């Protein structure tokens, strides 16, 4: 079971690192990624990983979000209009208030 979890974490991390590199300074790729529900998926991963206690995977998710939002007014508007911030913030606060929730990478 631990091998499957380790493999999942490795694949997730590599996918995040690839997306971080692809979205760095490329507005067209940023828009494509954002409009494929990237914010919802990233908030889901952050929540699953334990929010601020999630370590490097959460850091990668936040870095990807930064790439998607930095200097991209289209993505910023999409993020604001879709209430992505409120949804993500609510999940993070709930996760902090319920401390016995463990992320995938914390099980290993």
C-alpha positions in Angstrom: 0.0 0.0 0.0 2.8 2.4 0.9 4.4 1.8 -2.6 1.2 2.9 -4.3 1.0 6.0 -2.1 4.7 6.8 -2.8 4.2 6.4 -6.5 1.1 8.6 -6.4 3.0 11.4 -4.6 5.9 11.1 -7.0 3.6 11.4 -10.0 1.6 14.2 -8.5 4.7 16.1 -7.6 6.2 15.7 -11.1 2.9 16.8 -12.7 2.9 19.9 -10.5 6.5 20.7 -11.3 5.8 20.3 -15.0 2.8 22.7 -14.8 4.8 25.2 -12.8 7.5 25.3 -15.6 4.9 25.4 -18.4 2.9 28.2 -16.9 5.9 30.4 -15.9 5.4 33.5 -18.1 3.2 31.9 -20.7 -0.3 33.6 -20.6 -1.9 31.2 -23.2 -0.9 28.1 -21.2 -1.9 29.8 -18.0 -5.4 30.4 -19.4 -5.8 26.9 -20.7 -4.7 25.4 -17.3 -6.9 27.8 -15.3 -10.0 27.1 -17.4 -9.6 23.4 -16.9 -10.6 23.7 -13.3 -7.0 24.0 -12.0 -8.0 26.2 -9.1 -10.6 23.7 -7.8 -8.2 20.8 -8.3 -5.4 22.6 -6.6 -7.6 23.5 -3.6 -8.6 19.9 -3.4 -5.0 18.7 -3.3 -4.1 21.4 -0.7 -7.0 20.3 1.5 -6.2 16.6 1.1 -2.6 17.3 2.0 -3.5 19.0 5.2 -3.3 22.7 4.2 -0.4 24.4 5.9 0.9 21.1 7.3 1.0 19.6 3.8 4.6 20.3 3.1 6.2 20.4 -0.4 3.1 19.3 -2.3 1.1 22.2 -0.9 4.0 24.6 -1.7 4.0 23.4 -5.3 0.2 23.9 -5.5 0.5 27.4 -4.2 3.4 28.2 -6.6 1.3 26.9 -9.5 -1.6 29.2 -8.4 0.8 32.1 -8.2 2.0 31.4 -11.8 -1.6 31.2 -13.0 -2.6 34.5 -11.4 0.5 36.7 -11.7 0.2 39.3 -14.4 -2.9 37.5 -15.9 -6.0 39.7 -15.6 -8.1 37.1 -17.3 -7.3 34.4 -14.8 -7.5 36.9 -11.9 -11.1 37.7 -13.0 -11.9 34.1 -13.4 -10.6 33.4 -9.9 -12.5 36.2 -8.3 -15.8 35.7 -10.2 -15.8 32.0 -9.5 -15.5 32.5 -5.8 -12.4 30.3 -5.8 -10.7 32.2 -3.0 -13.7 31.9 -0.6 -14.1 28.2 -1.4 -10.4 27.5 -0.9 -10.1 29.6 2.2 -13.2 27.9 3.8 -11.7 24.5 3.2 -8.4 25.5 4.6 -9.9 27.0 7.8 -12.1 23.9 8.3 -9.1 21.7 7.8 -7.2 23.6 10.5 -10.1 23.4 12.9 -10.4 19.6 12.3 -6.8 18.5 13.2 -7.1 14.8 12.8 -7.4 14.9 9.0 -4.2 13.5 7.4 -3.0 14.1 3.8 -1.8 11.4 1.6 1.9 12.4 1.9 1.6 12.4 5.7 0.7 8.7 5.8 4.0 7.6 4.5 
